[in-house]
């Protein structure tokens, strides 16, 4: 298939070129609107001889370090250096476009946060850590990532913007093991993220609180039990027990805070809330005497 004239035109520069440093890895990313006429992108980095006084010296020059087909490029860097990159699009006919340029000083990122732990709340998994405040004179922020332990996908960023506080409420997922990570980062136009610390939250961690003592009413055909729902939004249901001479026997399960013991005329009852796996403590007993 012959190339169109558009393929011979000089491509425009990539847009939204950004640099993110995670540990000792620098990652460039960008966008490009007319990808159908683009073969790939040329990545160039400025280098200069040791005797060149600066990167603006005539001795300094951009040299090709990679050619990619996607919209990202990563490489290992050395702290303390200043990296200047150019990214140029290459058309399907081989025409090189105007460059997008970015300068990225490689700073030593802040250390991993300490004291990373979690509390299971009524409607969230509250992730907590010891906030650093400042690192080398710059404010420290935090990013929180998460993924299902069984997933082959990478970690997803959970917070919409870098966090300045020492906690983050993640959505509860009591049905599977979740892995959470937190990374400290420096504020500024470029993102400098440190090494991650991780923590696992398993279904067994979701232990409901003790339900309120139920009300019991003898009505024609049996006994109706009613109680206030647990405050945890992730409670899956309730187990209902009949207590006879100190021994418990489960007589039912319900997803809502009510249960009808059909045919019963008396009894002593206790209930417990359950998550996807774990069961909480029993309520105080309630008795119906014939």
N, C-alpha and C positions, 0 to 999 in steps of 0.2 A: 504494500500500500504506500503510495507516494506521500512524502511529507508535505504538510500545508506550509504556506508562506509564514504563518504565525510561528511555526517551529524554528524558523531562522531569525526571528526577531530577538533582540537582546532582552532577556528576562528582567523583570523588576526585582528589587531587593526583597529578601524575606522580611516578614513583619513580626513584631512582638518578640524580638530576640531577647531571651533572658538567660541568666546563668544562676544555677543552684548548686551550692557546694554541700555535699553530705559526707562528713568525715574528710577523707583525702581524695574524694572523687568529685570532679567538676562536671556538671551536666548542662549542656546548652539545649535550648528548645526554641522553636519558632513556628510561625504559621506561613502558609503560602496559598493564595486563592486559586491560581491557575495551574493546578497540579497535573492536568491532562496533557500539557505541553512540556512538562518537566521530566527529565531523565533522573535527576538526583540533585544533590547539593555538595559543593566543594567546601571543605572545612580547612581554613588556613589559620596558622598561629604565627604571631610576630616573634622573631628570634633575632638576636644580635651577637656579634663577637664579644668576647670578654673585654676588649679594649674600647668598645663603643661606649660613649658616655651616657647615652640614654636610648630609649626605644624610638625617639624621634630623630635619632642620628641617621645620616644617609647610609651608614653601614647596616642599620637595622632593615629587615625585610620580612615580608610574609612568606611563609613556606607551607606547602600543602601537607596536611597531616592525616587527612581521611577524606573519603568520598562515600556518602550515605544516600540511601533512597528514602529513608524516613525523615521525620522532623525532629530528631534528637541526636545528640552525640555526647559521649561520656569519655573521660580519661582521668587517670590518676595524676594528681598534682602534688607539688611540694609547698608546704606552708612557708609564707614569707615572700614568695615570688608574685609578680604581677603578670597576669596572663591577658593578652590582647588577641581576640579572635575576629576573623572575618568569615562570614557564611555567604556563599554565592550560589544561586540556582544555575543549573545547566539544562538547556533545552534539549529536546530529543534530537535536534540536529547538531548539537555540540556547542551551541553558543553560550558563553558564560555571561551571567548577568551582573548587575551592579551589586556591590557587597553591602551587607548589614554588618555593623561593627559593634563590639562590646568589649569593655575592659573589666577584668575581674581579678582584684587582688585576692590571693589565696591566704585567708586568715585562719589561724588556729581556732576552731570552733569551741564553744563552751563544753565543759565536761558533761557526761550523762547525769541526769537528775538522780538525786538520792531519795530513799524512802518511798519508792513507788509501791503503792498498795491500792486496795479498793474496798468499798463498802457497798453492799447490796441495799438499795433503797426501794421505796414503794413503786417508783416508776422509772428507775434508772440504775445503771452500775456507775457509782460515783468513783472515778479514778482520781487518786490523790498523789502528790509528791511534794518534796521540799523545794520551794522556788528559790532560785539563785539570786535574783535581783539584778546584779550587774556583773559583767565579765570584761576585764581589761577596759573599763571605762564605758562600755556600751550596754544598753539594756538587753536583758535576756528574755526571750519569748519561748513558747513551747508549741510543738505540733503533736497531735495525738493520731495514731493510726490503728486500724483494726482489721481483722479478717477471721473467718471461720478456720479452726485448726485443720479441718479436713479439706479445705479448699486448696486448689493448686494455683489460684490467682494470688497476686501480690497484695500488699497492704494498701488499704484505702485511707486517704486523709479524712478524718472525721470532723475536725473543726473548720468552720468557714473562714476564719482569720486567725493569725497567730495569737496565742493566748498569753496574757500577762499575769494570770492568776495561777494558783497552785492546785486546781481541781478541774475536772471536766465530767459532765453527766453523759455517759454513753447509753444508747438505747439498750434495754435489756434483751437478751436472746437466750432464755433459759433452756431451749431445746438442744443446744449443741455447744461444744467447747469453743470459746473465743480466745484469740490471742490479741493483746493490746500492746502497743509500743508508744513510747514517748521519746521525743528528741528535743533537746534545747537548741535554740537558734538565736542569732544576733539580729537585732533590728537594723533596718537600713534599706537602700534600694536593691541590694542583692541579698540573697538568702544564704546564710551559712549555718548548716545544721550539723550537730554533733552526732556521736554514736547513740544508738537506741538502747533503751532498757525495755525488757518485755515482762509481761505477766499474763498468766492464763486464768480464765474464769470458766469453770465447768458447771454443768447442770446441778451437781450436788451442792454448789454454793448458794443456790436459790432456796433457802429454807424459810417458809412462811412463818409469820408470827402466830401467836395463840389466838384462835377465834374468840369472839365474845360468847358468853354463856347463852345458849339458845333458849328461846321460849318454847314451851310445849303445851299443846291444847288437845284434849280428848274430844273428838267429834265423831259423828256417826260413821262407822266404817274403819276407824283407826285413830292414830295420833299424828297431828301435824306439828312439825318442828320448823321454827323460823329463827333466823339470826342475822345480825349485821354482817355484810360482806367484809372480807379482809381488806385492808388498805392497799395491799400489793396488787398492782395491775396485772402482774404476770402469774397470779394464782390460777392453776388449771381447774381446780374443783375442790370438793370436800368429801371426806370419808366420814360415815356415820356409824357409831358403835353403840351397841347395847351392853350395859354393864350389869352383870349378874354375879352377886357375891364376890365382888372385886375382880372378876375376870371379864375381859372385853371380847366382844365378838362383832366383827364388822357386818353390818346388815345392809349397807348400801353405799352408793357413791352418787354425787350430784354435782353438776357444773354450776348450779345456782344455789344461793343460801336458803334453801328450803327443802324439806324432805317429808314424805308421807309414809308412815309405818302402817301399812294396810293390815287391818285385822287385829291390831294391838289394842288392849284396853288399859295397860299400865306398862311401866318400864322406866329405867334410868338410862339416860342418853348422854353421850359425849361426842364431839365432832373434832376433826382436825383438818386444816387446809393443806393442800399438796401443790407443789410446783410440778415441773415436768418429770422430776425424779424424787426429790426430797420431800419428806413429810414434816410438818411443823408439830408443835406440842398440842396436847389435847386441851379442849376447853374445860371449864368447870362443869360438873354434871348437872343435869336437870331431871327431875323425877315426876312421873305422873302416877298417882296413887288411885287405885280403883275405889 
